[in-house]
Amino acid sequence: MEPEDAAAALHGLRPEAKPNRHVTGLCDSALSLKGRLAKQALRFPAKVWKPAKS
């Protein structure tokens, strides 16, 4: 699953989520996502989810 899709799915399940930025950074590195997962973590918590800008 792409990080953007994963973030949207998490928001759908729990909009008040606050992903741990350190852990998402470690996962980002381990999965070679070049900061994409960490960038999505910064969008939480959010009352309304808008698609990420490219």
N, C-alpha and C positions, 0 to 999 in steps of 0.2 A: 504494500500500500504506500502510496506517495505521502510525504509528510503533510502536505496540504489537505489531502483527503482524510488522513488520520486525525488531524486537528479538528476538521469539521465534524467527524464522527464523535470525537470526544466531547465537543461542544453540544452535540445533539443529546448525548447521554448525561452530561453534567456541565452546564454552562458556567457554574461557579468554580470550576476546577482551577487550580493554580499549579501547573506542572513545575516540578523542581528544575530550575534552570541549570544547575550543576549536572544533574543526572541526564537531562536532555542533551547537554553539551557533550557528555561522555558518549552517549548513544550516537550522537551525530558523528563524532570522530570514528567510533567503532564501525559504523555503517558507511563511512565515507560519503556523507550527505552534504558536505561542504557548507555547513551552517543552516541548511534549510529547515531542519527539525528545531534547532534552537530559535530560529526566527519565528516559527509558529508558536512556540511556547511564550514568546513575548506578547502575543495577542490575547492571552488569558489574564484574568477572567473577562468575559464579554457578555453583555446582555443580549446583543444581537450579533449574529455571525454573518459577516460579509465575505464573499470570495476574496482570496488573496490577490493583490495586484501583481502582475507579472513583472 
